[in-house]
Amino acid sequence: MQAKQIARLSSLVAIATLCAGTAFAEPARDATIQVAALSTQPTAARAESAMVPAHEVAVRAAAAEGPVALRRYVLRTRMIYGFYYNDFERFLPASI
């Protein structure tokens, strides 16, 4: 019984020593901080896609592929989302 308490106490002392050493350690002098930056300006397509509800992303992608892909997607997921073909018909490409 006492051996378990000594082992537990020694592990707690080791953890406390590591924590204290990390807390009082000085940061490296030559460490640099890199800040992320955007390399390009956001486009209108990115801004538009950010406004699309998350559950409509796939159905709009299917509409962009054409009427057959949209109809198949709506039929395949009708019991999950309850989408109707006519609701997303406006997202079909104009040339089709």
Chimera marker file (.cmm) of the C-alpha trace (Angstrom):
<marker_set name="trace">
<marker id="1" x="0.000" y="0.000" z="0.000" r="1" g="1" b="0" radius="0.5"/>
<marker id="2" x="2.717" y="2.419" z="0.915" r="1" g="1" b="0" radius="0.5"/>
<marker id="3" x="4.689" y="1.620" z="-2.256" r="1" g="1" b="0" radius="0.5"/>
<marker id="4" x="1.745" y="2.782" z="-4.377" r="1" g="1" b="0" radius="0.5"/>
<marker id="5" x="1.539" y="6.059" z="-2.476" r="1" g="1" b="0" radius="0.5"/>
<marker id="6" x="5.280" y="6.651" z="-2.905" r="1" g="1" b="0" radius="0.5"/>
<marker id="7" x="5.078" y="5.909" z="-6.636" r="1" g="1" b="0" radius="0.5"/>
<marker id="8" x="2.110" y="8.269" z="-6.997" r="1" g="1" b="0" radius="0.5"/>
<marker id="9" x="3.865" y="10.973" z="-5.012" r="1" g="1" b="0" radius="0.5"/>
<marker id="10" x="7.041" y="10.662" z="-7.063" r="1" g="1" b="0" radius="0.5"/>
<marker id="11" x="5.070" y="10.934" z="-10.315" r="1" g="1" b="0" radius="0.5"/>
<marker id="12" x="3.298" y="14.053" z="-9.003" r="1" g="1" b="0" radius="0.5"/>
<marker id="13" x="6.649" y="15.591" z="-8.063" r="1" g="1" b="0" radius="0.5"/>
<marker id="14" x="7.983" y="14.833" z="-11.550" r="1" g="1" b="0" radius="0.5"/>
<marker id="15" x="4.954" y="16.451" z="-13.183" r="1" g="1" b="0" radius="0.5"/>
<marker id="16" x="5.198" y="19.510" z="-10.949" r="1" g="1" b="0" radius="0.5"/>
<marker id="17" x="8.903" y="19.859" z="-11.764" r="1" g="1" b="0" radius="0.5"/>
<marker id="18" x="8.211" y="19.719" z="-15.504" r="1" g="1" b="0" radius="0.5"/>
<marker id="19" x="5.422" y="22.250" z="-15.234" r="1" g="1" b="0" radius="0.5"/>
<marker id="20" x="7.518" y="24.642" z="-13.186" r="1" g="1" b="0" radius="0.5"/>
<marker id="21" x="10.445" y="24.319" z="-15.554" r="1" g="1" b="0" radius="0.5"/>
<marker id="22" x="8.235" y="25.107" z="-18.524" r="1" g="1" b="0" radius="0.5"/>
<marker id="23" x="6.543" y="28.041" z="-16.808" r="1" g="1" b="0" radius="0.5"/>
<marker id="24" x="9.787" y="29.815" z="-15.898" r="1" g="1" b="0" radius="0.5"/>
<marker id="25" x="11.737" y="29.008" z="-19.046" r="1" g="1" b="0" radius="0.5"/>
<marker id="26" x="12.656" y="31.988" z="-21.191" r="1" g="1" b="0" radius="0.5"/>
<marker id="27" x="11.435" y="31.974" z="-24.770" r="1" g="1" b="0" radius="0.5"/>
<marker id="28" x="14.083" y="31.568" z="-27.439" r="1" g="1" b="0" radius="0.5"/>
<marker id="29" x="15.498" y="34.909" z="-28.522" r="1" g="1" b="0" radius="0.5"/>
<marker id="30" x="15.701" y="33.986" z="-32.211" r="1" g="1" b="0" radius="0.5"/>
<marker id="31" x="12.147" y="32.667" z="-32.409" r="1" g="1" b="0" radius="0.5"/>
<marker id="32" x="10.097" y="34.362" z="-35.096" r="1" g="1" b="0" radius="0.5"/>
<marker id="33" x="6.354" y="34.552" z="-35.280" r="1" g="1" b="0" radius="0.5"/>
<marker id="34" x="4.853" y="33.935" z="-38.682" r="1" g="1" b="0" radius="0.5"/>
<marker id="35" x="1.506" y="35.533" z="-39.355" r="1" g="1" b="0" radius="0.5"/>
<marker id="36" x="-0.747" y="34.040" z="-42.005" r="1" g="1" b="0" radius="0.5"/>
<marker id="37" x="-1.812" y="36.378" z="-44.773" r="1" g="1" b="0" radius="0.5"/>
<marker id="38" x="-4.107" y="36.070" z="-47.759" r="1" g="1" b="0" radius="0.5"/>
<marker id="39" x="-2.275" y="36.035" z="-51.044" r="1" g="1" b="0" radius="0.5"/>
<marker id="40" x="-5.336" y="36.886" z="-53.139" r="1" g="1" b="0" radius="0.5"/>
<marker id="41" x="-8.413" y="38.980" z="-52.739" r="1" g="1" b="0" radius="0.5"/>
<marker id="42" x="-11.678" y="37.103" z="-52.149" r="1" g="1" b="0" radius="0.5"/>
<marker id="43" x="-13.741" y="36.807" z="-55.317" r="1" g="1" b="0" radius="0.5"/>
<marker id="44" x="-17.476" y="37.190" z="-55.753" r="1" g="1" b="0" radius="0.5"/>
<marker id="45" x="-17.877" y="33.412" z="-56.147" r="1" g="1" b="0" radius="0.5"/>
<marker id="46" x="-16.304" y="32.822" z="-52.753" r="1" g="1" b="0" radius="0.5"/>
<marker id="47" x="-18.541" y="35.421" z="-51.145" r="1" g="1" b="0" radius="0.5"/>
<marker id="48" x="-21.610" y="33.894" z="-52.805" r="1" g="1" b="0" radius="0.5"/>
<marker id="49" x="-20.712" y="30.364" z="-51.731" r="1" g="1" b="0" radius="0.5"/>
<marker id="50" x="-20.283" y="31.588" z="-48.170" r="1" g="1" b="0" radius="0.5"/>
<marker id="51" x="-23.919" y="32.690" z="-48.162" r="1" g="1" b="0" radius="0.5"/>
<marker id="52" x="-25.227" y="29.277" z="-49.296" r="1" g="1" b="0" radius="0.5"/>
<marker id="53" x="-26.760" y="27.268" z="-46.461" r="1" g="1" b="0" radius="0.5"/>
<marker id="54" x="-24.665" y="24.219" z="-45.673" r="1" g="1" b="0" radius="0.5"/>
<marker id="55" x="-27.420" y="21.735" z="-46.487" r="1" g="1" b="0" radius="0.5"/>
<marker id="56" x="-27.887" y="23.234" z="-49.990" r="1" g="1" b="0" radius="0.5"/>
<marker id="57" x="-24.271" y="23.059" z="-51.185" r="1" g="1" b="0" radius="0.5"/>
<marker id="58" x="-24.572" y="19.626" z="-52.775" r="1" g="1" b="0" radius="0.5"/>
<marker id="59" x="-27.939" y="20.256" z="-54.424" r="1" g="1" b="0" radius="0.5"/>
<marker id="60" x="-26.642" y="23.478" z="-55.968" r="1" g="1" b="0" radius="0.5"/>
<marker id="61" x="-23.553" y="21.642" z="-57.219" r="1" g="1" b="0" radius="0.5"/>
<marker id="62" x="-25.850" y="19.074" z="-58.833" r="1" g="1" b="0" radius="0.5"/>
<marker id="63" x="-27.875" y="21.889" z="-60.415" r="1" g="1" b="0" radius="0.5"/>
<marker id="64" x="-24.671" y="23.353" z="-61.844" r="1" g="1" b="0" radius="0.5"/>
<marker id="65" x="-24.015" y="20.011" z="-63.578" r="1" g="1" b="0" radius="0.5"/>
<marker id="66" x="-27.381" y="20.087" z="-65.353" r="1" g="1" b="0" radius="0.5"/>
<marker id="67" x="-31.033" y="19.132" z="-65.118" r="1" g="1" b="0" radius="0.5"/>
<marker id="68" x="-30.453" y="15.367" z="-65.117" r="1" g="1" b="0" radius="0.5"/>
<marker id="69" x="-27.964" y="15.562" z="-62.238" r="1" g="1" b="0" radius="0.5"/>
<marker id="70" x="-30.304" y="17.847" z="-60.293" r="1" g="1" b="0" radius="0.5"/>
<marker id="71" x="-33.291" y="15.535" z="-60.808" r="1" g="1" b="0" radius="0.5"/>
<marker id="72" x="-31.259" y="12.493" z="-59.724" r="1" g="1" b="0" radius="0.5"/>
<marker id="73" x="-29.945" y="14.268" z="-56.614" r="1" g="1" b="0" radius="0.5"/>
<marker id="74" x="-33.401" y="15.475" z="-55.582" r="1" g="1" b="0" radius="0.5"/>
<marker id="75" x="-34.908" y="12.016" z="-56.070" r="1" g="1" b="0" radius="0.5"/>
<marker id="76" x="-32.040" y="10.302" z="-54.229" r="1" g="1" b="0" radius="0.5"/>
<marker id="77" x="-32.231" y="12.597" z="-51.189" r="1" g="1" b="0" radius="0.5"/>
<marker id="78" x="-35.955" y="13.425" z="-51.150" r="1" g="1" b="0" radius="0.5"/>
<marker id="79" x="-36.613" y="11.636" z="-47.863" r="1" g="1" b="0" radius="0.5"/>
<marker id="80" x="-33.621" y="13.283" z="-46.168" r="1" g="1" b="0" radius="0.5"/>
<marker id="81" x="-33.886" y="16.929" z="-47.194" r="1" g="1" b="0" radius="0.5"/>
<marker id="82" x="-37.340" y="17.252" z="-48.768" r="1" g="1" b="0" radius="0.5"/>
<marker id="83" x="-35.999" y="19.249" z="-51.733" r="1" g="1" b="0" radius="0.5"/>
<marker id="84" x="-38.138" y="19.861" z="-54.815" r="1" g="1" b="0" radius="0.5"/>
<marker id="85" x="-36.759" y="20.105" z="-58.319" r="1" g="1" b="0" radius="0.5"/>
<marker id="86" x="-38.595" y="23.365" z="-59.018" r="1" g="1" b="0" radius="0.5"/>
<marker id="87" x="-37.016" y="25.043" z="-55.989" r="1" g="1" b="0" radius="0.5"/>
<marker id="88" x="-33.524" y="24.647" z="-57.473" r="1" g="1" b="0" radius="0.5"/>
<marker id="89" x="-34.369" y="24.941" z="-61.150" r="1" g="1" b="0" radius="0.5"/>
<marker id="90" x="-33.176" y="28.542" z="-61.134" r="1" g="1" b="0" radius="0.5"/>
<marker id="91" x="-29.622" y="27.338" z="-60.392" r="1" g="1" b="0" radius="0.5"/>
<marker id="92" x="-29.432" y="25.350" z="-63.637" r="1" g="1" b="0" radius="0.5"/>
<marker id="93" x="-26.972" y="26.683" z="-66.230" r="1" g="1" b="0" radius="0.5"/>
<marker id="94" x="-28.690" y="29.005" z="-68.737" r="1" g="1" b="0" radius="0.5"/>
<marker id="95" x="-27.288" y="27.229" z="-71.799" r="1" g="1" b="0" radius="0.5"/>
<marker id="96" x="-29.056" y="23.947" z="-71.035" r="1" g="1" b="0" radius="0.5"/>
<link id1="1" id2="2" r="1" g="1" b="0" radius="0.2"/>
<link id1="2" id2="3" r="1" g="1" b="0" radius="0.2"/>
<link id1="3" id2="4" r="1" g="1" b="0" radius="0.2"/>
<link id1="4" id2="5" r="1" g="1" b="0" radius="0.2"/>
<link id1="5" id2="6" r="1" g="1" b="0" radius="0.2"/>
<link id1="6" id2="7" r="1" g="1" b="0" radius="0.2"/>
<link id1="7" id2="8" r="1" g="1" b="0" radius="0.2"/>
<link id1="8" id2="9" r="1" g="1" b="0" radius="0.2"/>
<link id1="9" id2="10" r="1" g="1" b="0" radius="0.2"/>
<link id1="10" id2="11" r="1" g="1" b="0" radius="0.2"/>
<link id1="11" id2="12" r="1" g="1" b="0" radius="0.2"/>
<link id1="12" id2="13" r="1" g="1" b="0" radius="0.2"/>
<link id1="13" id2="14" r="1" g="1" b="0" radius="0.2"/>
<link id1="14" id2="15" r="1" g="1" b="0" radius="0.2"/>
<link id1="15" id2="16" r="1" g="1" b="0" radius="0.2"/>
<link id1="16" id2="17" r="1" g="1" b="0" radius="0.2"/>
<link id1="17" id2="18" r="1" g="1" b="0" radius="0.2"/>
<link id1="18" id2="19" r="1" g="1" b="0" radius="0.2"/>
<link id1="19" id2="20" r="1" g="1" b="0" radius="0.2"/>
<link id1="20" id2="21" r="1" g="1" b="0" radius="0.2"/>
<link id1="21" id2="22" r="1" g="1" b="0" radius="0.2"/>
<link id1="22" id2="23" r="1" g="1" b="0" radius="0.2"/>
<link id1="23" id2="24" r="1" g="1" b="0" radius="0.2"/>
<link id1="24" id2="25" r="1" g="1" b="0" radius="0.2"/>
<link id1="25" id2="26" r="1" g="1" b="0" radius="0.2"/>
<link id1="26" id2="27" r="1" g="1" b="0" radius="0.2"/>
<link id1="27" id2="28" r="1" g="1" b="0" radius="0.2"/>
<link id1="28" id2="29" r="1" g="1" b="0" radius="0.2"/>
<link id1="29" id2="30" r="1" g="1" b="0" radius="0.2"/>
<link id1="30" id2="31" r="1" g="1" b="0" radius="0.2"/>
<link id1="31" id2="32" r="1" g="1" b="0" radius="0.2"/>
<link id1="32" id2="33" r="1" g="1" b="0" radius="0.2"/>
<link id1="33" id2="34" r="1" g="1" b="0" radius="0.2"/>
<link id1="34" id2="35" r="1" g="1" b="0" radius="0.2"/>
<link id1="35" id2="36" r="1" g="1" b="0" radius="0.2"/>
<link id1="36" id2="37" r="1" g="1" b="0" radius="0.2"/>
<link id1="37" id2="38" r="1" g="1" b="0" radius="0.2"/>
<link id1="38" id2="39" r="1" g="1" b="0" radius="0.2"/>
<link id1="39" id2="40" r="1" g="1" b="0" radius="0.2"/>
<link id1="40" id2="41" r="1" g="1" b="0" radius="0.2"/>
<link id1="41" id2="42" r="1" g="1" b="0" radius="0.2"/>
<link id1="42" id2="43" r="1" g="1" b="0" radius="0.2"/>
<link id1="43" id2="44" r="1" g="1" b="0" radius="0.2"/>
<link id1="44" id2="45" r="1" g="1" b="0" radius="0.2"/>
<link id1="45" id2="46" r="1" g="1" b="0" radius="0.2"/>
<link id1="46" id2="47" r="1" g="1" b="0" radius="0.2"/>
<link id1="47" id2="48" r="1" g="1" b="0" radius="0.2"/>
<link id1="48" id2="49" r="1" g="1" b="0" radius="0.2"/>
<link id1="49" id2="50" r="1" g="1" b="0" radius="0.2"/>
<link id1="50" id2="51" r="1" g="1" b="0" radius="0.2"/>
<link id1="51" id2="52" r="1" g="1" b="0" radius="0.2"/>
<link id1="52" id2="53" r="1" g="1" b="0" radius="0.2"/>
<link id1="53" id2="54" r="1" g="1" b="0" radius="0.2"/>
<link id1="54" id2="55" r="1" g="1" b="0" radius="0.2"/>
<link id1="55" id2="56" r="1" g="1" b="0" radius="0.2"/>
<link id1="56" id2="57" r="1" g="1" b="0" radius="0.2"/>
<link id1="57" id2="58" r="1" g="1" b="0" radius="0.2"/>
<link id1="58" id2="59" r="1" g="1" b="0" radius="0.2"/>
<link id1="59" id2="60" r="1" g="1" b="0" radius="0.2"/>
<link id1="60" id2="61" r="1" g="1" b="0" radius="0.2"/>
<link id1="61" id2="62" r="1" g="1" b="0" radius="0.2"/>
<link id1="62" id2="63" r="1" g="1" b="0" radius="0.2"/>
<link id1="63" id2="64" r="1" g="1" b="0" radius="0.2"/>
<link id1="64" id2="65" r="1" g="1" b="0" radius="0.2"/>
<link id1="65" id2="66" r="1" g="1" b="0" radius="0.2"/>
<link id1="66" id2="67" r="1" g="1" b="0" radius="0.2"/>
<link id1="67" id2="68" r="1" g="1" b="0" radius="0.2"/>
<link id1="68" id2="69" r="1" g="1" b="0" radius="0.2"/>
<link id1="69" id2="70" r="1" g="1" b="0" radius="0.2"/>
<link id1="70" id2="71" r="1" g="1" b="0" radius="0.2"/>
<link id1="71" id2="72" r="1" g="1" b="0" radius="0.2"/>
<link id1="72" id2="73" r="1" g="1" b="0" radius="0.2"/>
<link id1="73" id2="74" r="1" g="1" b="0" radius="0.2"/>
<link id1="74" id2="75" r="1" g="1" b="0" radius="0.2"/>
<link id1="75" id2="76" r="1" g="1" b="0" radius="0.2"/>
<link id1="76" id2="77" r="1" g="1" b="0" radius="0.2"/>
<link id1="77" id2="78" r="1" g="1" b="0" radius="0.2"/>
<link id1="78" id2="79" r="1" g="1" b="0" radius="0.2"/>
<link id1="79" id2="80" r="1" g="1" b="0" radius="0.2"/>
<link id1="80" id2="81" r="1" g="1" b="0" radius="0.2"/>
<link id1="81" id2="82" r="1" g="1" b="0" radius="0.2"/>
<link id1="82" id2="83" r="1" g="1" b="0" radius="0.2"/>
<link id1="83" id2="84" r="1" g="1" b="0" radius="0.2"/>
<link id1="84" id2="85" r="1" g="1" b="0" radius="0.2"/>
<link id1="85" id2="86" r="1" g="1" b="0" radius="0.2"/>
<link id1="86" id2="87" r="1" g="1" b="0" radius="0.2"/>
<link id1="87" id2="88" r="1" g="1" b="0" radius="0.2"/>
<link id1="88" id2="89" r="1" g="1" b="0" radius="0.2"/>
<link id1="89" id2="90" r="1" g="1" b="0" radius="0.2"/>
<link id1="90" id2="91" r="1" g="1" b="0" radius="0.2"/>
<link id1="91" id2="92" r="1" g="1" b="0" radius="0.2"/>
<link id1="92" id2="93" r="1" g="1" b="0" radius="0.2"/>
<link id1="93" id2="94" r="1" g="1" b="0" radius="0.2"/>
<link id1="94" id2="95" r="1" g="1" b="0" radius="0.2"/>
<link id1="95" id2="96" r="1" g="1" b="0" radius="0.2"/>
</marker_set>
